[in-house]
């Protein structure tokens, strides 16, 4: 196995940084500030200092870095905005962080072929604004869309609030350019919306979390911008009752763009934080948005309003205008920030189940939280069965950390038992690789490893993410305890 | 290289059929009738007799066959209805045809989670009927939908007439079960509409043309059935003029379910065959279908009618009812049959370009046909830039075959030069592997071969399809001449 594959190995040949300086001049830095500044992503309780940081000026720089990694035995951790929640862009001492966020130009918006070429560092919300100004629409809208980048979205196959109607990032990648572990520049897909020439290599790169290639350009598919939208907010005594509305809406063959829920714990935190005037006794909230043509939106909003009341909602509010719609959406968008105020450390997960199993899953999370004496708020994409159980602890307390770990292990196991998965949109990264064998089975793991060995035999690209390089399916026992954060750096996490 | 990989090798150890009889009894046959009956698929001028045919009774049968193939050195050619147009299910003398068409049960329709588990042998149109009866919809509708099977659709990532609005097969595969070349049963995906746990192995199997796994079960995604639809037919002096309407409709941010074209040659054949009363002087036809909610469909149909006239249509007909709609659709659905009447051999291809390049591509096909003195009718999915240039020759005349081959080589080259691809929905199979290196590049080919080696090291599954096992990117010169059809069997082709 290549040295680059050894995760957490502290020994770095001093020849490596000096070789990188020689090749890349001031585009490479191994200053302590840069190394600490890139030791983290959006994942709490995880960090790792890289040997240095490269801001590439060109595809050639990326190719050269891959060649040097192969020659000198270091590894490469590609990074966009570093908003990931599964540790996918956390480096180790033998790795160079490859920062792509500076590549932030929209290269072309092709209105006739409904697509756009973008650099990987383009911020998702900037792409939204640019195409919406032309009457077009790029649906994927991860929670971090104002910060995260398209390259990161593609690497993680990010979802968002509009997944129920519009799908996720992979549904909008028509083609891409990537530097492979061999140093080869791969260009796949294109503006032909139908293309079955050979294996589906583009979709294999999407969601590969930087372990199979470094994405240097993306061709995204666009759709016409919805003419209008309507936003509704409904309150329920419990998530179980709210779930009846979710089923009733889909049984009525209405597919909202957004169908989100907040549980009692999250609702209380949101109200304490955002002061939206939500009744304190509500047990669950649904945020529903329908979009499309004016005639249909009006009709659907009215039908949904009736369905909510008939299904046991205690309050139903329909936004009169865009300003009120934004206020209602705040309830959902503020969920994470509101919970984060409760404690120094907020662990946001994304266990996912078939939507019909949502009530059972929410009840299980409540039981598990009580059992381990933890505060776990629950919210997320009800229409997708994609929950975000969010655990509020103090990461400096090993006992709380251990309990949180046991609770999430039970949560993931429950999701799998209900026919769900360990991650709906955040990726596996470091946080969930211990659970991947249970999610995809021994056969899936063997296949996964065979793919990685075939495409990155030297283990250069983001080693240790998704699965351990070690071919045995050894179950890592304490993912949270893997690396401790020095007190001086806790502010970063 | 394994013997199973050698394409066209006539020598078969007689121990193989007898071992297969011992294991599978009368589920295996090597009668001359079965071997001739499975020597063909929908692809003209290609055939190859297998050593035998297996109709498996269970997943265990498939696993056992893979084990025997590995032990005894034969290969496996999975087959659904055999309607493929790129030779993807044509066997060679060292292969066993694995016939899945008997596995034709719809196992579950889950209305709450909007999905269905189906066996691979379910006929596509049967699935349409079954889910539409529940108010649901399975959009992919390949031209052969009344005969072809879901397993074949998944293996080829089939498209259809509704691709523009609804996408292709891969957009509707939530999960699947497949027997891998290792004999392992892989189960991937599930009813969670969001799942990013590990590499996207499901989408890698979709479109892998039976070379990476044998699909034994498919979980398809369903959507609500459109409330209603409207069908329009417009005639133009030329495809170039018709293309203006395609651009105008999409610029108006209307996305029809169907946006098909027929060129002058095809139109004349259709009229001679179906007697629809189309004017003889028309240079192009557009068939346009919009579907969805009643209010929007009526509005869109009216806008499209106006756009057609404003963009140079000489006639615009809007179907008054479902009966008339079916009559209009006949013009498109009869295209292939009408052209097939012209000559003994009909070669239907699917070169694809970005939709904005459609007029240029159609003009190029006309020039190429004239240059080689061939009749090439052109029709297909205008909204997708997915053309079906259809060459009418006599396959018994080597000169016509050679000219057709040269013409298609120029057609594929033109498609690639216009930023398109060699196949939009038919697959590479045998017919287009000679052109794949030009389509995906040397890097793509190396990556493709690395994947195949990693997942099917013995080359058991459908060897010689998509690419030659030989690792060199040697350009095969005469794909049509690769195998000659014995006179006695020409009736089959």
Interface residues (C-beta under 8 A of the other chain):
Chain A: X110 X111 X112 X113 X114 X135 X156 X157 X159 X163 X164 X167 X168 X170 X171 X180 X182 X184 X185 X186 X187 X188 X190 X191 X192 X193 X194 X195 X196 X197 X198 X199 X200 X201 X203 X204 X206 X207 X208 X212 X223 X224 X225 X247 X250 X251 X253 X254 X255 X292 X293 X295 X296 X299 X352 X353 X354 X355 X356 X381 X384 X385 X386 X419 X420 X421 X422 X423 X424 X425 X426 X427 X428 X432 X436 X439 X440 X441 X443 X444 X446 X447 X448 X450 X451 X453 X454 X455 X466 X467
Chain B: X110 X111 X112 X113 X114 X135 X156 X157 X159 X163 X164 X167 X168 X170 X171 X180 X182 X184 X185 X186 X187 X188 X190 X191 X192 X193 X194 X195 X196 X197 X198 X199 X200 X201 X203 X204 X206 X207 X208 X212 X223 X224 X225 X247 X250 X251 X253 X254 X255 X292 X293 X295 X296 X299 X352 X353 X354 X355 X356 X381 X384 X385 X386 X419 X420 X421 X422 X423 X424 X425 X426 X427 X428 X432 X436 X439 X440 X441 X443 X444 X446 X447 X448 X450 X451 X453 X454 X455 X466 X467
